[in-house]
Amino acid sequence: MINTYDAVVAFINKDGSFGLGLGNIILVANVVLLWLYTASCHSCRSIIGGRLNHFSKHPLRYKLWGQVSTLNGKHMQLAWATLASLAITDFYIMAVSAGWWGDPRIVG
């Protein structure tokens, strides 16, 4: 949740206007991977589809359970991708804040 908030707030420049740069793209990609990794876990699958005797009585939960089950099959790939995105994001933020290079702006 905090990373999601940080990614949203990063779109606001110091003067309050909208801004978009490479850092925003990196932060959003990181947050998306974190959410996908979280949604792909076994416990999320059990929360959505658990304690049901018949999926036919709960078609929406069945559809969500199927989607989470598909993600669950990619849990390990998402884990590695998320770990890599965390390292890249942390390095990028460190490099920009240390003044090694600036954040290239696309808008604003």
URFEN-V278253 format. One record per residue. RES is the residue in three letters. OMEGA is omega in whole degrees, -180 to 180 (* if undefined). Layout:
res=RES omega=OMEGA
res=RES omega=OMEGA
//
This chain:
res=MET omega=-179
res=ILE omega=178
res=ASN omega=178
res=THR omega=178
res=TYR omega=180
res=ASP omega=180
res=ALA omega=179
res=VAL omega=-179
res=VAL omega=-179
res=ALA omega=177
res=PHE omega=-178
res=ILE omega=178
res=ASN omega=-180
res=LYS omega=-179
res=ASP omega=178
res=GLY omega=180
res=SER omega=179
res=PHE omega=177
res=GLY omega=179
res=LEU omega=179
res=GLY omega=179
res=LEU omega=179
res=GLY omega=177
res=ASN omega=-180
res=ILE omega=179
res=ILE omega=180
res=LEU omega=-179
res=VAL omega=177
res=ALA omega=178
res=ASN omega=-179
res=VAL omega=179
res=VAL omega=179
res=LEU omega=177
res=LEU omega=179
res=TRP omega=178
res=LEU omega=178
res=TYR omega=179
res=THR omega=-178
res=ALA omega=-177
res=SER omega=-175
res=CYS omega=-178
res=HIS omega=-178
res=SER omega=177
res=CYS omega=178
res=ARG omega=180
res=SER omega=179
res=ILE omega=-177
res=ILE omega=-174
res=GLY omega=-177
res=GLY omega=176
res=ARG omega=176
res=LEU omega=176
res=ASN omega=-178
res=HIS omega=177
res=PHE omega=-177
res=SER omega=179
res=LYS omega=-177
res=HIS omega=-174
res=PRO omega=179
res=LEU omega=178
res=ARG omega=178
res=TYR omega=180
res=LYS omega=178
res=LEU omega=179
res=TRP omega=178
res=GLY omega=179
res=GLN omega=178
res=VAL omega=177
res=SER omega=176
res=THR omega=176
res=LEU omega=-178
res=ASN omega=178
res=GLY omega=-180
res=LYS omega=-175
res=HIS omega=-178
res=MET omega=177
res=GLN omega=178
res=LEU omega=178
res=ALA omega=-180
res=TRP omega=179
res=ALA omega=179
res=THR omega=178
res=LEU omega=178
res=ALA omega=-179
res=SER omega=176
res=LEU omega=180
res=ALA omega=180
res=ILE omega=-180
res=THR omega=180
res=ASP omega=179
res=PHE omega=-179
res=TYR omega=180
res=ILE omega=178
res=MET omega=-178
res=ALA omega=179
res=VAL omega=-178
res=SER omega=177
res=ALA omega=179
res=GLY omega=179
res=TRP omega=174
res=TRP omega=179
res=GLY omega=178
res=ASP omega=-180
res=PRO omega=-177
res=ARG omega=175
res=ILE omega=177
res=VAL omega=175
res=GLY omega=*
//
